[in-house]
Amino acid sequence: MAQVRLLPKKPLIEAILEFRWQIRSEEGDPHYTLFIGRLYDRVQTQYPFHEPLPTVMIPLPAAGNVIQHRFRVNKGKWPLIQIGPGIVTVNDTENYVWQDFGERAKLLIKAIFDAYPEPNQLHTASLVLRYLDAFELDQNEDMLNYLSTKLKSTVSLPPQLFEGTDVSRSPKILNIMASFPAGKPKGDILVRFGSGRHNDKPALIMETAVHSDSSDLPKMPEGFERWVEDAHKLTDDWFFTFIEGELKRRFAGE
């Protein structure tokens, strides 16, 4: 693994690794019910607490990519894995460190392919590594100004829109997204900034994610380790570029 940069006061809300597979039958995945039990057999030492969700009542043909089960390290605790027809994720929150999370992701992918009753029929649809971070704002702080001064990202509208009007230049709601082709790993990297709340305070929420599907996917499962390491390095580099300066010092506890 590459060197990991630690932030004791990191703004992380959640880290998510998502694996999706193709469901080719209109009746749903015929192996799904057996797969749940076989996968649990392989992960229960790490995630012993089973939490069925209300979505387990959704009929299988209509439940594609709907999370139905969670397996936690303990009741109400993180990290956890989530399972539904065509989808498995591993999630962590404030205790996240890459060395642990990356290893959990690799072990989960191995367990998925070991547990699936017909592994030659397990065709990967997509891989996503996603991070959600919250930058808490002072009351009435201008989100566009925060983007520019703290996160080095400038978004502007023609000033003439506001001149001679009673329209505020500070947005009440913000949602900005961009996606860029990437070569290592092959796929796309997405960044999104949106208004929200965190710890009952107004916040600017940032999402960074690497997504690969179709011809961009590595050979699975053997290509996953390289893919997830490259995806982490890319998202990590982008995150630290955004926060370089004041925010990095703040999150480092300096």
Backbone as numpy.savetxt, mean C-alpha at the origin, in Angstrom:
# Nx Ny Nz CAx CAy CAz Cx Cy Cz
19.37 -7.18 1.41 18.54 -5.98 1.41 19.41 -4.73 1.41
18.89 -3.68 0.78 19.58 -2.41 0.78 19.52 -1.78 2.18
20.44 -0.83 2.41 20.44 -0.13 3.69 19.11 0.58 3.90
18.57 0.47 5.11 17.27 1.03 5.42 17.45 2.30 6.25
16.74 3.36 5.85 16.79 4.63 6.57 15.63 4.68 7.55
15.93 4.74 8.83 14.91 4.67 9.87 14.51 6.07 10.32
13.21 6.25 10.58 12.68 7.50 11.09 11.86 7.19 12.34
12.36 7.54 13.54 11.62 7.22 14.77 10.23 7.84 14.81
10.04 8.99 14.16 8.74 9.66 14.18 8.12 9.69 12.78
8.23 8.58 12.08 7.76 8.51 10.70 6.27 8.82 10.59
5.83 9.40 9.46 4.43 9.77 9.28 3.57 8.64 8.72
4.07 7.41 8.73 3.38 6.30 8.08 2.01 6.02 8.69
1.01 5.90 7.84 -0.30 5.39 8.24 -0.34 3.88 8.05
0.06 3.43 6.85 -0.04 2.01 6.56 0.89 1.64 5.40
1.48 0.46 5.49 2.23 -0.16 4.40 1.47 -1.40 3.95
1.35 -1.58 2.64 0.52 -2.66 2.09 1.25 -3.33 0.94
1.36 -4.64 0.99 1.77 -5.43 -0.17 0.56 -6.21 -0.64
0.20 -6.03 -1.89 -1.01 -6.66 -2.43 -0.66 -7.59 -3.58
-1.16 -8.82 -3.49 -1.02 -9.82 -4.55 -2.41 -10.18 -5.05
-2.61 -10.06 -6.35 -3.90 -10.47 -6.95 -3.64 -11.54 -8.00
-4.60 -12.49 -8.07 -4.52 -13.50 -9.11 -5.79 -13.51 -9.94
-5.67 -14.09 -11.11 -6.78 -14.10 -12.06 -7.83 -15.13 -11.65
-9.09 -14.73 -11.75 -10.21 -15.64 -11.56 -10.90 -15.78 -12.91
-10.81 -16.93 -13.50 -11.25 -17.10 -14.89 -12.63 -17.70 -15.03
-13.23 -18.10 -13.91 -14.56 -18.71 -13.96 -15.61 -17.72 -13.48
-16.75 -17.67 -14.14 -17.85 -16.82 -13.69 -18.40 -17.29 -12.35
-18.12 -18.51 -11.97 -18.57 -19.05 -10.68 -17.60 -18.74 -9.55
-16.51 -18.05 -9.89 -15.50 -17.75 -8.88 -14.36 -18.76 -8.91
-13.41 -18.58 -8.02 -12.25 -19.47 -7.95 -12.67 -20.78 -7.29
-12.62 -21.89 -8.02 -13.07 -23.16 -7.45 -12.16 -23.68 -6.33
-10.95 -23.13 -6.22 -10.00 -23.60 -5.21 -9.97 -22.71 -3.97
-10.75 -21.63 -3.97 -10.62 -20.61 -2.93 -10.89 -21.15 -1.53
-11.96 -21.88 -1.34 -12.33 -22.35 0.00 -11.25 -23.24 0.59
-10.75 -24.16 -0.20 -9.68 -25.04 0.27 -8.39 -24.24 0.49
-8.15 -23.27 -0.37 -6.94 -22.45 -0.28 -6.86 -21.70 1.05
-7.98 -21.18 1.54 -7.97 -20.43 2.81 -7.39 -21.29 3.94
-7.91 -22.51 4.06 -7.44 -23.39 5.13 -5.99 -23.78 4.96
-5.60 -24.08 3.73 -4.22 -24.49 3.48 -3.25 -23.33 3.74
-3.67 -22.11 3.38 -2.80 -20.97 3.65 -2.69 -20.71 5.14
-3.80 -20.81 5.86 -3.76 -20.59 7.31 -2.83 -21.59 7.99
-2.83 -22.83 7.51 -1.92 -23.83 8.07 -0.47 -23.37 7.99
-0.16 -22.61 6.95 1.23 -22.19 6.71 1.59 -20.88 7.40
0.60 -20.09 7.80 0.91 -18.77 8.38 0.47 -18.64 9.84
-0.16 -19.67 10.40 -0.77 -19.49 11.71 0.24 -19.27 12.83
1.49 -19.72 12.66 2.47 -19.44 13.71 2.78 -17.95 13.79
2.70 -17.24 12.65 2.92 -15.79 12.64 1.64 -15.02 12.90
0.51 -15.53 12.38 -0.77 -14.81 12.43 -1.85 -15.74 12.99
-1.83 -16.01 14.29 -2.73 -17.01 14.85 -4.18 -16.56 15.03
-4.44 -15.24 15.05 -5.78 -14.77 15.37 -6.59 -14.58 14.09
-7.66 -15.38 13.93 -8.51 -15.33 12.74 -9.66 -14.37 12.98
-9.88 -13.48 12.04 -10.95 -12.48 12.13 -11.80 -12.53 10.85
-12.87 -13.33 10.84 -13.75 -13.33 9.66 -14.50 -12.00 9.57
-14.67 -11.51 8.36 -15.34 -10.23 8.14 -16.76 -10.46 7.65
-17.65 -9.46 7.79 -19.03 -9.61 7.31 -19.12 -9.97 5.83
-18.07 -9.65 5.06 -18.08 -9.93 3.62 -18.01 -11.42 3.31
-17.78 -12.28 4.34 -17.78 -13.71 4.07 -19.16 -14.19 3.60
-20.19 -13.36 3.82 -21.54 -13.72 3.40 -21.79 -13.46 1.92
-20.87 -12.75 1.27 -21.04 -12.47 -0.16 -20.83 -13.76 -0.94
-21.74 -14.13 -1.84 -21.56 -15.35 -2.64 -20.26 -15.29 -3.44
-19.62 -16.42 -3.59 -18.32 -16.49 -4.23 -18.29 -15.84 -5.62
-19.30 -16.05 -6.50 -19.21 -15.42 -7.82 -19.17 -13.90 -7.78
-19.68 -13.30 -6.70 -19.71 -11.84 -6.59 -18.61 -11.28 -5.70
-17.75 -12.15 -5.19 -16.79 -11.72 -4.16 -15.38 -11.53 -4.68
-15.21 -11.46 -5.99 -13.88 -11.31 -6.54 -13.16 -10.08 -6.01
-11.94 -10.27 -5.47 -11.09 -9.20 -4.93 -11.71 -8.49 -3.73
-12.63 -9.15 -3.03 -13.22 -8.61 -1.82 -12.59 -9.31 -0.62
-12.01 -8.53 0.30 -11.39 -9.11 1.49 -12.47 -9.73 2.38
-12.26 -11.00 2.79 -13.22 -11.71 3.62 -12.66 -12.20 4.95
-11.36 -12.35 5.04 -10.73 -12.87 6.26 -9.48 -12.07 6.59
-9.24 -11.89 7.88 -7.97 -11.33 8.35 -7.33 -12.32 9.31
-6.03 -12.43 9.24 -5.25 -13.20 10.20 -4.23 -12.26 10.82
-4.34 -12.04 12.14 -3.53 -11.06 12.85 -2.50 -11.74 13.75
-1.49 -10.97 14.13 -0.51 -11.49 15.09 -1.13 -11.66 16.47
-2.17 -10.87 16.75 -2.94 -10.99 17.99 -4.22 -10.19 17.79
-5.18 -10.36 18.66 -6.45 -9.67 18.52 -6.25 -8.16 18.46
-6.74 -7.55 17.40 -6.66 -6.11 17.24 -5.27 -5.58 16.94
-4.30 -6.47 16.69 -2.91 -6.05 16.52 -2.46 -6.18 15.06
-1.39 -5.45 14.75 -0.74 -5.49 13.44 0.67 -6.04 13.62
1.27 -6.57 12.57 0.79 -6.70 11.19 -0.28 -7.77 11.06
-0.87 -7.80 9.87 -1.91 -8.78 9.57 -1.85 -9.12 8.09
-2.48 -10.23 7.75 -2.71 -10.55 6.34 -4.20 -10.60 6.11
-4.60 -10.30 4.87 -6.01 -10.30 4.48 -6.18 -11.18 3.25
-7.31 -11.87 3.20 -7.55 -12.83 2.13 -8.96 -12.68 1.60
-9.09 -12.75 0.30 -10.38 -12.82 -0.37 -10.19 -13.52 -1.69
-11.26 -13.85 -2.40 -11.10 -14.50 -3.70 -10.30 -13.61 -4.65
-9.13 -14.08 -5.05 -8.30 -13.34 -6.00 -7.38 -12.31 -5.38
-7.34 -12.20 -4.05 -6.52 -11.17 -3.43 -5.98 -11.62 -2.07
-4.70 -11.32 -1.82 -4.09 -11.50 -0.51 -3.21 -10.27 -0.26
-3.25 -9.74 0.95 -2.39 -8.61 1.30 -1.69 -8.87 2.62
-0.57 -8.18 2.83 0.04 -8.08 4.16 0.12 -6.59 4.46
-0.27 -6.23 5.69 -0.41 -4.82 6.08 0.29 -4.59 7.41
0.89 -3.40 7.55 1.47 -3.01 8.83 1.27 -1.51 9.02
1.44 -1.05 10.27 1.19 0.36 10.58 2.42 0.96 11.27
2.23 1.56 12.44 3.30 2.38 13.03 4.54 1.60 13.42
4.43 0.29 13.63 5.61 -0.50 14.00 6.38 -1.01 12.79
5.98 -0.60 11.60 6.62 -1.03 10.36 8.11 -0.70 10.33
8.90 -1.69 9.97 10.27 -1.49 9.51 10.45 -2.41 8.30
11.22 -1.96 7.31 11.28 -2.69 6.05 11.84 -4.11 6.24
12.87 -4.28 7.08 13.46 -5.61 7.21 12.40 -6.64 7.60
11.51 -6.28 8.51 10.45 -7.19 8.94 9.36 -7.31 7.88
8.89 -6.18 7.37 7.79 -6.19 6.41 8.17 -6.91 5.12
9.38 -6.61 4.62 9.82 -7.26 3.39 9.91 -8.76 3.53
10.40 -9.23 4.69 10.49 -10.67 4.93 9.10 -11.28 5.03
8.18 -10.60 5.68 6.80 -11.10 5.76 6.19 -11.22 4.36
6.44 -10.23 3.51 5.90 -10.27 2.15 6.45 -11.46 1.38
7.74 -11.70 1.49 8.35 -12.82 0.77 7.82 -14.16 1.27
7.71 -14.30 2.59 7.19 -15.55 3.14 5.73 -15.77 2.76
4.96 -14.68 2.69 3.56 -14.81 2.31 3.41 -15.28 0.87
4.17 -14.70 -0.04 4.07 -15.12 -1.44 4.46 -16.60 -1.59
5.51 -17.01 -0.90 5.89 -18.43 -0.94 4.76 -19.30 -0.40
4.14 -18.87 0.71 3.05 -19.65 1.31 1.85 -19.73 0.37
1.56 -18.64 -0.34 0.43 -18.64 -1.28 0.62 -19.70 -2.35
1.80 -19.74 -2.96 2.04 -20.70 -4.04 2.15 -22.12 -3.50
2.63 -22.28 -2.25 2.66 -23.61 -1.65 1.26 -24.11 -1.31
0.38 -23.17 -0.90 -0.94 -23.55 -0.40 -1.98 -23.72 -1.50
-1.80 -23.06 -2.63 -2.85 -23.11 -3.66 -2.95 -24.54 -4.20
-4.16 -25.11 -4.20 -4.30 -26.52 -4.56 -3.78 -26.88 -5.95
-3.89 -25.96 -6.92 -3.39 -26.20 -8.27 -2.46 -25.04 -8.64
-1.21 -25.04 -8.18 -0.34 -23.88 -8.39 -0.12 -23.53 -9.86
-0.23 -24.52 -10.75 -0.08 -24.22 -12.18 -1.26 -23.42 -12.71
-2.35 -23.33 -11.94 -3.50 -22.52 -12.32 -3.53 -21.17 -11.60
-2.52 -20.89 -10.81 -2.45 -19.63 -10.06 -1.69 -18.61 -10.92
-2.44 -17.79 -11.63 -1.86 -16.82 -12.56 -1.93 -15.42 -11.95
-0.78 -14.84 -11.68 -0.72 -13.52 -11.05 -1.36 -12.47 -11.95
-2.21 -11.64 -11.35 -2.84 -10.54 -12.08 -2.10 -9.23 -11.85
-1.66 -8.98 -10.61 -0.94 -7.74 -10.32 -0.21 -7.84 -8.99
0.81 -7.00 -8.86 1.54 -6.81 -7.62 1.56 -5.32 -7.31
1.33 -4.96 -6.05 1.36 -3.55 -5.64 2.06 -3.45 -4.30
3.00 -2.52 -4.19 3.57 -2.12 -2.90 3.16 -0.68 -2.68
2.40 -0.44 -1.60 1.77 0.87 -1.39 2.08 1.39 0.02
2.35 2.70 0.09 2.56 3.37 1.38 1.63 4.57 1.48
1.02 4.73 2.66 0.19 5.89 2.96 0.83 6.63 4.13
1.08 7.92 3.93 1.69 8.76 4.96 0.81 9.98 5.20
0.80 10.46 6.45 -0.01 11.61 6.82 0.89 12.73 7.33
0.73 13.92 6.75 1.43 15.12 7.19 0.40 16.03 7.84
0.43 16.08 9.17 -0.58 16.85 9.90 -0.36 18.34 9.68
-1.48 19.07 9.55 -1.45 20.49 9.24 -1.95 21.31 10.42
-1.46 22.54 10.51 -2.06 23.48 11.44 -3.45 23.85 10.94
-4.33 24.24 11.86 -5.68 24.62 11.47 -5.62 25.72 10.42
-6.35 25.53 9.32 -6.44 26.49 8.21 -5.13 26.65 7.44
-4.16 25.73 7.62 -2.92 25.80 6.84 -3.21 25.49 5.38
-2.60 26.23 4.48 -2.81 26.10 3.04 -2.10 24.83 2.54
-2.87 23.88 2.01 -2.29 22.62 1.56 -1.35 22.83 0.38
-1.68 23.74 -0.53 -0.82 23.98 -1.68 0.50 24.59 -1.23
0.45 25.46 -0.24 1.68 26.04 0.28 2.52 24.98 0.98
1.86 24.07 1.72 2.59 22.98 2.38 3.26 22.10 1.35
2.54 21.78 0.28 3.13 20.98 -0.79 4.40 21.63 -1.32
4.32 22.92 -1.55 5.44 23.65 -2.16 6.63 23.80 -1.20
6.35 24.22 0.03 7.43 24.56 0.95 7.99 23.35 1.69
7.16 22.33 1.95 7.61 21.19 2.74 7.91 19.95 1.88
7.15 19.77 0.80 7.29 18.55 -0.01 7.82 18.82 -1.41
8.23 20.06 -1.66 8.91 20.41 -2.92 8.09 20.06 -4.16
6.78 20.20 -4.06 5.88 19.87 -5.17 4.96 21.06 -5.41
5.09 21.69 -6.56 4.36 22.91 -6.84 3.15 22.63 -7.72
2.00 23.03 -7.24 0.75 22.96 -8.01 0.15 24.36 -7.98
-0.15 24.91 -9.14 -0.66 26.28 -9.17 -1.81 26.41 -10.16
-2.69 27.34 -9.87 -3.79 27.70 -10.75 -3.62 29.16 -11.16
-4.19 29.59 -12.28 -4.05 30.98 -12.70 -4.56 31.93 -11.62
-3.75 32.90 -11.19 -4.19 33.82 -10.14 -5.42 34.62 -10.52
-5.66 34.76 -11.81 -6.82 35.52 -12.28 -8.14 34.87 -11.84
-8.08 33.57 -11.53 -9.31 32.91 -11.07 -9.82 33.52 -9.78
-8.92 34.06 -8.96 -9.28 34.52 -7.63 -9.34 36.04 -7.51
-8.71 36.73 -8.46 -8.66 38.19 -8.37 -10.05 38.79 -8.53
-10.38 39.71 -7.64 -11.67 40.38 -7.71 -12.84 39.51 -7.34
-12.56 38.37 -6.65 -13.64 37.46 -6.23 -13.53 37.25 -4.72
-14.55 36.58 -4.17 -14.47 36.21 -2.76 -14.15 34.73 -2.60
-13.45 34.14 -3.61 -13.04 32.74 -3.57 -11.67 32.64 -2.91
-11.55 31.76 -1.93 -10.28 31.57 -1.24 -9.27 30.89 -2.16
-8.02 31.31 -2.06 -6.95 30.67 -2.83 -6.51 29.35 -2.20
-6.92 29.10 -0.98 -6.54 27.87 -0.28 -7.63 26.82 -0.47
-7.31 25.68 -1.08 -8.35 24.68 -1.36 -8.92 24.06 -0.08
-10.19 23.75 -0.13 -10.85 23.05 0.97 -10.62 21.55 0.86
-10.64 21.05 -0.37 -10.42 19.63 -0.67 -9.35 19.55 -1.75
-8.46 18.60 -1.62 -7.37 18.43 -2.59 -7.27 16.97 -2.98
-7.06 16.69 -4.25 -6.84 15.33 -4.74 -6.04 15.41 -6.03
-4.74 15.13 -5.93 -3.83 15.23 -7.06 -3.14 13.89 -7.23
-3.13 13.35 -8.44 -2.51 12.05 -8.68 -1.73 12.07 -9.98
-0.59 11.40 -9.98 0.18 11.21 -11.21 0.82 9.82 -11.17
0.95 9.21 -12.35 1.55 7.89 -12.47 2.61 7.94 -13.57
3.75 7.29 -13.32 4.88 7.36 -14.25 5.39 5.96 -14.56
5.71 5.68 -15.82 6.29 4.37 -16.16 7.63 4.19 -15.45
7.87 2.97 -14.99 9.11 2.63 -14.29 9.75 1.42 -14.95
11.08 1.36 -14.86 11.79 0.24 -15.47 12.35 -0.75 -14.47
12.47 -0.34 -13.18 13.03 -1.22 -12.16 12.33 -0.97 -10.84
11.30 -1.78 -10.55 10.80 -2.89 -11.35 9.94 -2.39 -12.51
9.70 -3.22 -13.48 8.85 -2.84 -14.59 7.43 -2.63 -14.08
6.84 -1.52 -14.50 5.49 -1.19 -14.06 5.30 0.30 -14.02
4.63 0.78 -12.99 4.36 2.20 -12.82 4.58 2.58 -11.36
4.98 3.83 -11.15 4.99 4.38 -9.80 3.97 5.51 -9.75
3.14 5.46 -8.74 2.05 6.42 -8.56 2.32 7.27 -7.33
2.00 8.55 -7.42 2.02 9.42 -6.25 0.72 10.20 -6.22
0.14 10.27 -5.04 -1.13 10.97 -4.87 -1.08 11.81 -3.60
-1.57 13.04 -3.70 -1.72 13.91 -2.53 -3.20 14.23 -2.37
-3.70 14.08 -1.16 -5.12 14.35 -0.93 -5.35 14.89 0.47
-6.41 15.65 0.62 -6.79 16.16 1.94 -7.42 15.04 2.76
-7.23 15.12 4.07 -7.81 14.12 4.95 -7.62 14.52 6.40
-7.72 13.53 7.28 -7.53 13.76 8.71 -6.67 12.64 9.28
-5.89 13.00 10.31 -5.05 12.02 11.00 -4.91 12.47 12.44
-5.14 11.54 13.37 -5.14 11.88 14.81 -6.09 13.03 15.09
-7.23 13.03 14.40 -8.28 14.04 14.55 -7.78 15.45 14.20
-6.79 15.53 13.32 -6.28 16.81 12.84 -6.36 16.83 11.32
-6.51 18.02 10.71 -6.43 18.08 9.25 -5.05 17.62 8.80
-5.01 16.94 7.68 -3.74 16.37 7.22 -3.71 16.30 5.70
-2.50 16.32 5.19 -2.25 16.05 3.78 -1.80 14.59 3.70
-2.55 13.77 2.97 -2.26 12.34 2.88 -1.49 12.10 1.58
-0.36 11.43 1.69 0.43 11.08 0.51 0.44 9.57 0.31
0.15 9.15 -0.90 0.25 7.75 -1.27 1.36 7.61 -2.30
2.26 6.66 -2.08 3.23 6.27 -3.08 3.07 4.77 -3.30
3.06 4.36 -4.55 2.81 2.95 -4.84 3.50 2.54 -6.13
4.04 1.33 -6.12 4.56 0.71 -7.34 3.60 -0.40 -7.72
3.22 -0.42 -9.00 2.21 -1.35 -9.50 2.73 -2.03 -10.76
2.62 -3.35 -10.80 2.98 -4.11 -11.99 1.87 -5.08 -12.33
1.55 -5.16 -13.62 0.59 -6.17 -14.07 0.94 -6.62 -15.49
0.19 -7.57 -15.99 0.33 -8.16 -17.34 1.79 -8.43 -17.67
2.30 -7.86 -18.77 3.64 -8.20 -19.25 4.75 -7.65 -18.36
4.42 -6.75 -17.42 5.44 -6.19 -16.52 5.72 -7.08 -15.32
4.92 -8.09 -15.11 5.10 -8.95 -13.93 6.33 -9.83 -14.06
7.01 -10.07 -12.93 8.12 -11.03 -12.95 7.58 -12.46 -13.00
8.45 -13.40 -13.28 8.06 -14.80 -13.19 7.81 -15.11 -11.72
6.63 -15.65 -11.44 6.25 -15.89 -10.05 6.26 -17.39 -9.74
6.63 -17.74 -8.49 6.97 -16.86 -7.37 8.44 -16.46 -7.30
9.29 -17.09 -8.15 10.73 -16.91 -7.96 11.21 -15.48 -8.23
10.47 -14.71 -9.03 10.89 -13.35 -9.32 10.39 -12.33 -8.32
9.61 -12.77 -7.33 9.00 -11.80 -6.42 10.01 -11.10 -5.54
11.00 -11.81 -5.03 11.96 -11.19 -4.09 12.65 -10.00 -4.74
13.10 -10.15 -5.99 13.76 -9.04 -6.68 12.77 -7.91 -6.91
11.52 -8.28 -7.28 10.51 -7.25 -7.55 10.25 -6.42 -6.30
10.03 -7.05 -5.16 9.65 -6.30 -3.97 10.82 -5.47 -3.44
12.05 -5.96 -3.59 13.21 -5.17 -3.18 13.33 -3.92 -4.06
13.16 -4.09 -5.37 13.24 -2.94 -6.28 12.10 -1.96 -6.05
10.89 -2.49 -5.79 9.73 -1.62 -5.54 9.94 -0.82 -4.26
10.48 -1.46 -3.23 10.74 -0.74 -1.99 11.79 0.34 -2.19
12.86 0.03 -2.89 13.91 1.03 -3.10 13.35 2.25 -3.84
12.51 2.01 -4.84 11.94 3.12 -5.61 11.03 3.98 -4.75
10.11 3.37 -4.02 9.20 4.15 -3.18 9.97 4.85 -2.05
10.97 4.18 -1.51 11.77 4.76 -0.44 12.54 5.99 -0.93
13.13 5.88 -2.11 13.86 7.02 -2.67 12.92 8.20 -2.92
11.74 7.93 -3.44 10.78 9.02 -3.70 10.35 9.66 -2.39
10.04 8.85 -1.38 9.60 9.40 -0.10 10.67 10.31 0.50
11.92 9.85 0.53 12.97 10.66 1.15 13.31 11.89 0.31
13.07 11.82 -0.99 13.23 13.03 -1.81 12.17 14.05 -1.46
10.93 13.63 -1.29 9.85 14.54 -0.93 10.11 15.21 0.42
10.59 14.47 1.41 10.68 15.02 2.77 12.05 15.63 3.08
12.99 15.59 2.15 14.33 16.10 2.42 14.27 17.52 3.01
15.04 17.73 4.07 15.07 19.04 4.70 14.34 19.03 6.03
13.44 20.00 6.21 12.76 20.20 7.50 12.00 18.96 7.95
11.22 18.35 7.05 10.39 17.22 7.46 11.27 16.02 7.85
12.33 15.78 7.10 13.20 14.67 7.44 13.80 14.86 8.82
14.23 16.07 9.13 14.80 16.32 10.47 13.74 16.12 11.54
12.52 16.56 11.27 11.44 16.40 12.24 11.14 14.94 12.51
11.01 14.14 11.44 10.66 12.73 11.59 11.82 11.93 12.17
13.04 12.42 12.01 14.20 11.76 12.60 14.37 12.11 14.07
13.55 13.05 14.57 13.63 13.44 15.96 14.78 14.35 16.28
15.29 15.05 15.26 16.44 15.94 15.49 15.99 17.25 16.14
